[in-house]
Amino acid sequence: MIRIAAVGDVHVDKDVLGRFRPALEELPGHADALLIAGDLTRHGTVDEARCFATEFGGLGVPVVVVLGNHDHQSDQQARVTEVLTDSGITVLEGDATVLELNGHRLGIAGVKGFGGGFAGACASNFGEREMKEFVGTTEVIAARLEEALKSVQCDALVALTHYAPVPDTLLGEPLEIYAFLGCYQLGRAIDAAPTALALHGHAHHGSERGRTPGGVPVRNVAHPVIKQAYNIYQLLSETVDTELIST
Amino acid sequence: MSTQLDEYLEAEIQSLLTDGRVAELGITVNRREHLLVLGGEVESTHRRDEICRQINQRFPDVQIVCDIGIIRASAPSEVEEIS
């Protein structure tokens, strides 16, 4: 059994320091790792990244994150990544990591993702240069997620994104902005690998649960959606139960 | 001339909250007959107060009601099994 904690969209700045920490101090007793689905900071500054590292670092469990659109606002995403990495936090962007937890290998592949929309209401790679660049960016990022997911040898595989891979978890958001909240290409990438769980944020007014067309459970862990410091998900329960019965 | 409570004002407020210091994209602005109701949730009381301060400063003749909440940050009490 593996238990992972997850949250997104915590938007840390000086005014948030200390708000999450009491709940985070309890986390090692309840979960084996913490995954954060982007929008770690408010404006993507180095100072805010340091605040995030102070609040979410040094927990005694591995912390794995992707960046979100807020973390790109100041065009300092490389420095933000450096600050987080120096603090022992793993930042994924088109790559993957494997954590050895309780005798199991948890694979996590992550990208920020991008918009574009979903079947029946999505942007096309056609027309003006700006539109082709927009959809082209989406396609490149989704391809990197698929490659990262397929690169991992593990017992349980988790996809971590900021943007949504399905429209199910956007329910509650205005339909008009779905195309800015996620894209079907991320869902297709997730379905192309044996993914056990997909986690995302970004949709503050969305819903918590959904599934990809291929049946992978999707959870929107944006802080305004889950309304607590983090959620906890249990993976590989059947494997552990079977082993317990056989012994 | 007093500020009209119309769609342009709503869009201008959304833009004000997105740009610059506030950087809050999830605040809703609902127009009533004589006032604006702000909704949504933010991470701190400081942010909520800053949102109201900025709107009051920019549109001093517009009556605003602030229903913005602060998101709870307590530890969870349940685990979800993924199968």
Boltz contact constraints between the chains, C-beta under 6 A:
constraints:
  - contact:
      token1: [A, 11]
      token2: [B, 43]
      max_distance: 6.0
  - contact:
      token1: [A, 15]
      token2: [B, 44]
      max_distance: 6.0
  - contact:
      token1: [A, 15]
      token2: [B, 46]
      max_distance: 6.0
  - contact:
      token1: [A, 16]
      token2: [B, 43]
      max_distance: 6.0
  - contact:
      token1: [A, 16]
      token2: [B, 44]
      max_distance: 6.0
  - contact:
      token1: [A, 19]
      token2: [B, 73]
      max_distance: 6.0
  - contact:
      token1: [A, 20]
      token2: [B, 73]
      max_distance: 6.0
  - contact:
      token1: [A, 23]
      token2: [B, 74]
      max_distance: 6.0
  - contact:
      token1: [A, 23]
      token2: [B, 75]
      max_distance: 6.0
  - contact:
      token1: [A, 26]
      token2: [B, 75]
      max_distance: 6.0
  - contact:
      token1: [A, 42]
      token2: [B, 23]
      max_distance: 6.0
  - contact:
      token1: [A, 43]
      token2: [B, 23]
      max_distance: 6.0
  - contact:
      token1: [A, 197]
      token2: [B, 82]
      max_distance: 6.0
  - contact:
      token1: [A, 204]
      token2: [B, 26]
      max_distance: 6.0
  - contact:
      token1: [A, 217]
      token2: [B, 82]
      max_distance: 6.0
  - contact:
      token1: [A, 223]
      token2: [B, 71]
      max_distance: 6.0
  - contact:
      token1: [A, 224]
      token2: [B, 41]
      max_distance: 6.0
  - contact:
      token1: [A, 224]
      token2: [B, 71]
      max_distance: 6.0
  - contact:
      token1: [A, 227]
      token2: [B, 72]
      max_distance: 6.0
  - contact:
      token1: [A, 228]
      token2: [B, 74]
      max_distance: 6.0
  - contact:
      token1: [A, 228]
      token2: [B, 76]
      max_distance: 6.0
  - contact:
      token1: [A, 229]
      token2: [B, 73]
      max_distance: 6.0
  - contact:
      token1: [A, 229]
      token2: [B, 75]
      max_distance: 6.0
  - contact:
      token1: [A, 231]
      token2: [B, 76]
      max_distance: 6.0
  - contact:
      token1: [A, 232]
      token2: [B, 76]
      max_distance: 6.0
  - contact:
      token1: [A, 232]
      token2: [B, 79]
      max_distance: 6.0
  - contact:
      token1: [A, 233]
      token2: [B, 80]
      max_distance: 6.0
  - contact:
      token1: [A, 233]
      token2: [B, 82]
      max_distance: 6.0
  - contact:
      token1: [A, 234]
      token2: [B, 79]
      max_distance: 6.0
  - contact:
      token1: [A, 234]
      token2: [B, 81]
      max_distance: 6.0
  - contact:
      token1: [A, 235]
      token2: [B, 82]
      max_distance: 6.0
  - contact:
      token1: [A, 237]
      token2: [B, 81]
      max_distance: 6.0
